[in-house]
Amino acid sequence: MHCSVFKGSRTPETYLFLPAREPSDAVPQLVLQRFGRLEHVMDLVLTPDRNLARIEAPTLLRALLIQGCYIQLPPQEEERAARA
């Protein structure tokens, strides 16, 4: 799967992963408003065996297929969300 990664002007260290398409087509307006202006960071080709820094590729692939997007929070917020 081809994937695009974006960061927002209002959300430091928070990234939005989308199947290769424009953010406004796939993401609810509320999410876009929270992120602010989106800036394209990179494109990836995701495979189940690809090594990623903070998420396992199969988990990311599943989220993109089921939810249509994935939001990667900064490390401290991810830890708090996992405990909740």
FENGI-V605820 format. One record per residue. N is the residue number from 1. PHI is phi in whole degrees, -180 to 180 (none if undefined). OMEGA is omega as a letter, one per 20 degrees, with the letter a starting at -180 (NA if undefined). NEAR is the number of other ideal C-beta (glycine too) atoms within 10 Angstrom. Layout:
n = {N,N}
phi = {PHI,PHI}
omega = {OMEGA,OMEGA}
near = {NEAR,NEAR}
This chain:
n = {1,2,3,4,5,6,7,8,9,10,11,12,13,14,15,16,17,18,19,20,21,22,23,24,25,26,27,28,29,30,31,32,33,34,35,36,37,38,39,40,41,42,43,44,45,46,47,48,49,50,51,52,53,54,55,56,57,58,59,60,61,62,63,64,65,66,67,68,69,70,71,72,73,74,75,76,77,78,79,80,81,82,83,84}
phi = {none,-86,-134,-111,-118,-128,-123,-104,-72,-104,-130,-62,60,-116,-125,-111,-102,-136,-57,-51,-160,-72,-58,-67,-81,-120,-112,-59,-56,-59,-67,-61,-66,-67,-72,82,-67,-87,-122,-68,-100,-169,-116,-130,-104,-92,-131,-58,-99,-70,-87,-123,-70,-126,-151,-78,-55,-61,-67,-66,-58,-61,-63,-67,-72,-87,-97,87,-163,-144,-107,-98,-83,-60,-51,-63,-70,-62,-65,-65,-65,-68,-78,-75}
omega = {r,a,r,a,a,r,a,a,a,a,a,r,r,a,r,r,r,r,a,r,a,a,a,r,a,a,r,a,a,r,r,r,a,r,a,r,a,r,r,a,a,r,r,r,a,r,a,a,r,r,r,a,a,r,r,a,r,r,r,r,r,r,a,r,a,a,a,r,r,r,r,a,r,a,a,a,r,a,r,r,r,a,a,NA}
near = {14,11,20,19,16,21,20,20,10,11,16,8,11,17,18,22,20,20,17,12,14,12,17,9,9,16,19,10,8,8,14,16,10,13,21,12,10,19,11,11,13,10,10,17,9,18,10,12,7,14,6,13,5,11,14,12,17,13,12,21,19,13,15,18,10,8,10,14,17,20,16,19,16,14,10,9,12,14,10,11,9,8,6,4}
